[in-house]
Each structure stands twice: as C-alpha cells, then as structure tokens.
Amino acid sequence: MSDEALALIHAMQLQPRASWTDLGRILRVDPVTVARRWGRLAERGEAWIGFSPGPRMIEQLCAAFVDIDCTAADAGAVARVLSAHPHVVNLERAASTHQLLATVATSDLAAMSRYTLDVLPAVPGVTVVRARIVTHIFTEGGRWRIGALAPAQRAQLTAQTGAATVQPTRQVTSFDRALLAELAPDGRASHQALADALATSASTVKRRLDQLTRTGTLRFRCDFARPLGGWPVAATFWATVPPADLPDIGHSLIRLPDVRACLALSGPHNLVLQAYLRSVEDVLRFETQVATAHPRINIAERVITLRHYKHLGHLLDPYGRSVGVVPPDIWSDPGSTEAQGSDPA
C-alpha cells in the first residue's frame, strides 16, 4: 500500500465515519480525492469500516478463545463451515498443535456452553474443542493503530472524539440487531441507506446509532489487509501471571504499540496477548521486550498465525483482503438453523 493509503487508513482508524471534508482537511487533500482513494481501497477489499462491541456491550456478552483440532485434510472444509457461523467472530489457522483458533462471542455463558459443547463438536471433521473463557478485556483490536500520521494530525482527529457516556446498560434490541446486520458490509453506510433497508426514517437510524456509540455499546473501526500494509505477521502469546499482578501488568502491556489485544482468561494460562508485527524475527524481539519489562510473566506458548479466514465478520483471502461478510449476530441461539448459516464458499 502507498503512504497515502496508509495515512487515510490511520485517519479512519481514529474517525471511521468522519466526513470526506474533515478527513481531507487533516490529510491536506480535497474531499473528492479522499473519497476516491477510499473507494479504491474498499472496492479491492484492502480496507473497510466495520464495528466491534464497545465496553458497555462487552459487559453483556460472553467471549472465548476456542482451539479446534481437526485433521490437516479437513481444516479447510471446517474453516469454511465455521466462517458461516455468526458466533465465530475471528477464525485463523495457527502454526501449532491445534489447527484452528476461533474467537467466539455469545449472549451469555449458557449460549457459549451450547455452542462449544453441542454445536462445534458436531461439525464434520472437528475432533477436539477447547474453550478458554475471557474474564476481562484490557484492550481489543479496535484500539490498535498503524502510526502513519504525524502527531499533530492525530491530535486533530482525536480531539473530535467524545468520550463514551456512562449509562446503565440496556439489552440490544431486535432493531439494533437488524441495524448491525445492515452495517456489517459497510460501516460507513449513510443514515438514509440504512433507513431505506430497515423501512424507517434516517432520523431514527441516526438517533439510535448516536445512542449506541455515545453509551459505549458500539464502536466503529477501520480494518485493512495487514499483509499488504506491512504487518504480515500476527502472533498470539499464551502466558501465566500471578493473579494479584494481572491488572497492573495487563494495563501496562496495552501501551505497547504492537499489541492488538490483551485479555484475561480461564484455563491453564490466565493471559493472552496478541500482536501485529512486521516480520517473523519481530516475534522474538516482542517477547523479549515483554519479558524484560515484566519478569513475572511466564510466556508458555507463542503461536504465529498462518492464515486468517475471518475477522469481525469479514471473510478474508490469503492476502487479508475482505471478500465477503457474515454479519456477527451473536445474540442468536447457537443451536438454531439460522445461527449455523451456510457454507460461504
């Protein structure tokens, strides 16, 4: 990707639904040029605007990292089936003893139990399922930035971002679910386009989106084909930390620029750390940096991702480009026919 494309992606990581005029002012180009650049990236599947749960929604969900064993011959077919499941948020092929690593989200622990104990083992080709429940999220991938903008440009964009208001959590409604399904292919869809699809008014859509983002229920984000942008390596580190040190260490780790996600877990390892890196050699450099800064961390396993099949509902090709979307309806019943989807291939 060009420097201009990376600068636009960074700007949209900070303000995913900003107007072309505002983005053009920050990037010092006219709005038409900004829109044209983004149109090319989106058309090629090299960048897209999606969404992820905000802190208020995360409080209402159950999430887990799920290792899925299958034979090497079955891995591709299993990945295609699982990619169609709306509860599988992320899916990747790991260079380790298990063949697939899925990030799964459901409405509650009971739904997670049904999905991991009943649905997943019934998928042809799956031999073993191991689930590790997320007990706390220090940071998730929507906070990761590529660092292509100058500090002054970043300051201008972040100054436009208002903090989420703290309000009592409320359940996601059926209208919200329909709205999110329409937003999944294009997080920059206009209020009018969304209103037309949902047979309502643009003012209703705007008001509800404003509520969801202002209360921290929904967070828009810009994602891109990392291998084409200069970050071809994704690594996951499974670690053990003394429980009393976990909050301090977790909050310290999220300040490292390479960190994509940092979460506390159930199971034999109580911390998972995921990083986006520029080379395989950076895996050792990053692990050494973490271990030097925090000697009480015991990194038990480090795994490099061989291929990402799905990322927050977007189906990816081997170069990380978005080639399709499965709206992540994590509130559906994991045992229902609707929740199993169809083979996206």
Secondary structure, 3 states (H helix, E strand, C coil): CCHHHHHHHHHHHHCCCCCHHHHHHHHCCCHHHHHHHHHHHHHCCCEEEEEEECHHHHCCCEEEEEEEEECCCCHHHHHHHHHCCCCEEEEEEECCCCCEEEEEEECCHHHHHHHHHHHHHHCCCEEEEEEEEEEEEEECHHHCCCCCCCHHHHHHHHCCCCCCCCCCCCCCCHHHHHHHHHHCCCCCCCHHHHHHHHCCCHHHHHHHHHHHHHCCCEEEEEEECHHHHCCCEEEEEEEECCHHHHHHHHHHHCCCCCEEEEEEECCCCCEEEEEEECCCHHHHHHHHHHHHHCCCCEEEEEEEEEEEEEECCEEECCCCCEEEECCCCCCCCCCCHHHHCCCCC
